Amino acid sequence: MVFFRAIFALFFILGVPCAWAQAPALDINAREAFILDSATNTVLFEKDADQPMSPSSMSKLMTMYMVFDALHSGRLKLTDTLPVSKHAWQQEGSRMFLKVGSRASVENLIRGVIVQSGNDAAVVLAEELGAGSEPAFADLMNAKAKELGLSESHFVNATGLPDPKHYSTARDLAILSLALLRDFPEYYHYFSERTFTYNGIKQGNRNPLLYRNMSVDGLKTGHTSTGGFGLAASSIRDGRRLVVVLNGMRDMQSRADEAAKAFDYGYREFGLYTIAKKDDILATPTVWLGENETVPIVVEKEALITLPRSDRRLMKATVSFYQPMAAPIKKGNIMGTLTITAPHMDPKILSLVAAQDVQQVGFFSRIFQKLGLLLNKVLG
C-alpha cells in the first residue's frame, strides 16, 4: 500500500469539541464568566469558570432539567395538577403566588419557575418528583448532575436559596444549559416567554436580554447576597448559538450590559466555519480486488470548527489515507483521516469513511489481477 497525504489551505474549517481558542481579551465586570459556542463546544472566554459560587436562581435550570426529564419519560404530564404544600407556600424570595392547599398544573408551574422565578412553584415540582421531600429531590438533582458531567456542582434545594453546601460553577451551568437545549428542545420555548399571569398577578421574565434585539431566547437569571447578580443565557444568530454564564455582578443593569457585551464579543471575534458537509467526497482511493476501481471517502457528519476570525486564513486541512484499499469494503468503514490545524488550537483529527460498499471481484478475476501484479513486478 502507498500512503497518501493531501494538504489544502482552506477558508472554512472543521470542528470537534475543543478547548481554549485565542482571541483579543475581553474586559468584563463579572466575578465569574464563561462563553461557549454550542456547535463545537469551543470555549471562547472564561474567567474563574471553575470557582465554586452561589448559583442562586440559576439552580432552577437543574430543577427544570429534572421536570423536563419526567415529562419526556411520561412520569409527568403538562396537564397534571399538583398540590401546593405549606412548605412550598412558605418559600422566601420570588414567588408565583400559589395558595396553600390549592392545585396547579405542571405547565403553569413550569412557567412560574422559568418566567416568574417562583420558589414556591419550584418546591411544588420538587416535592412531586421527590416523593414529597425537597431534600430527596435534591439527591435526585445531584445524581443527574453527575450523569451530565457537572463535576463541581452540589444542590441542596430546588430554588437556589443560599446554603453553604449549595454551589455550582460558570462552566457547569453552561454544560447544563447545553444539556437542556440538546435533550429537551420541545420544552425550550418556555425560556423565551416574557410574561406570565397567575391568580391575576402578571409578572415579567427577569432575563433582561429578552427585551433587547439580541436574538436571546433563554435561559435564567439569579441573585443572592453572596453570589451577586448572575445570568445563564443563550442566543442564536444566523444559525449559530452561543451560551453565556456570568455571575458576581453588582446590580441588574450591570448584569444586562455585561451579558450583552459577552455575546457581542463571541459573535464578533469568533467565526463558525465549515470544512466539509456530510457526505462531501474528500478523496477517492483506488481499490484492490474490487468491483469498483475506486471508493469515495467522506466525513460522517458536517465538519465544523470555531476559531478567532483572525486565524481563519492560517487554517490547514490534511486528508490522509492508504491506497489501494483491499476489497471488500463496507459503507462506513474507516478509510483515512482529516486533520485540521490552526494557530492557538490543538490539531483536530476526524475519521474519513467509505461512502459506499465495494464488493470483492469473483475468484477468477482475483486470480487474473494477482497474476497481472506478479507480471508487473517481474517485468518492472
Steps between C-alpha positions, in 0.01 A plus 500: 500500500606858439428771756349819356470836666344808347512841666255772418505863610138565587284798569256287698572236755394197695419472865468257786463585867813695577674704762606861532516717189714815489343841431525858624440525874156580636475749785188397688372614839390160625665294772447178304445474125479235230417525128443186292422428135239224511570357153856395583516529881777754454578725795523858375574662835523401864566678826510302824264260325575215743471707815215372721233767529146551618290427189188658655194458276716370215470179705148476361654390171580172675149488643359549150725231359349258750146610414557479124657157545189386688278636224712330234478165677127530568527526878339843474257661259459870435133469594565328835401713800718497810417598859652808663643405839554735791875459451472616139266786590740626767798536266694825522599719207338514157163333479230385263249582777355154534240444771560234761270202452427588137610307192687628197568341163852388417508736202405798715761400755765483229411851391497608863856372545646622171319830443426609857790316667248378754658317792158374601446345156845340505429331834160369386671329206785378722265344752313320222815348354666447840213300649391794715850605606708788362822350648423172323454695179837667557657153520348424160634830367851411613484154343386647170760778521770234528362325191511829307860566596439784745806404702516813717134537597296396802136581566310495829177662383293558188500880518858619538441662839841549669659207676873430551454154350312629195743607228589478133742655250466707185631208295254253651207733440603531135515121469155481659366764261624301201343184643161672520533614139616160380272269697172691516459728198123452521489684833765762439246759381392565859830679563417769243156591639506859620199509731275265693182575692379280785227572754456836332862600563705576189877471526773549242792276423806618690733430207580856380639385166160372387397864466800602289539430131769237555334172393520375860245226576590391855592402764500609868608783726600480864586716797611442856690717743795260487495427128411843369303537178536221247366378168512185289392602151494367145475677167477382141609721211518383141460143616786523749426455872713632786453442872612760754518454878592796720483546876611739773381825344399794716150576371237418237623764255853367513368148448317607184784707359778250569298211355434702184873577480584130534271397215626777273858393571430135417328573171740776397835340579428137410363327195342159448647345186408197291769294334278223369133423496366156569575264211737744325757287315850594616700231315454191280764239589555214257368155592684169467293199392179702498210517258560878498844643430460775764297575811390849609583593860304760697448648845206343682342830599547869436847599610511828692746697705494824695805724475600861544421678176859622483621138469272405213755529219762303692294182521610184320326169436686178425332192350698181563431147375663184365438363152419267346235397752428127502144391420252418634420841649188578697334840505609673820838323525772737618725572201710798604516817707441870465735708715435870563769735626489870586674736740399485866331160480598136527474303173152356440485156345186347350449165337415474132273211405400315187192652338390173340553126495759355265461128441795273438532373143440134428754221542631497142523878484707496819733242346551709186558819701760327719673351196506841342661647811767226506571555131545871553748432779697257284513735204546812704 
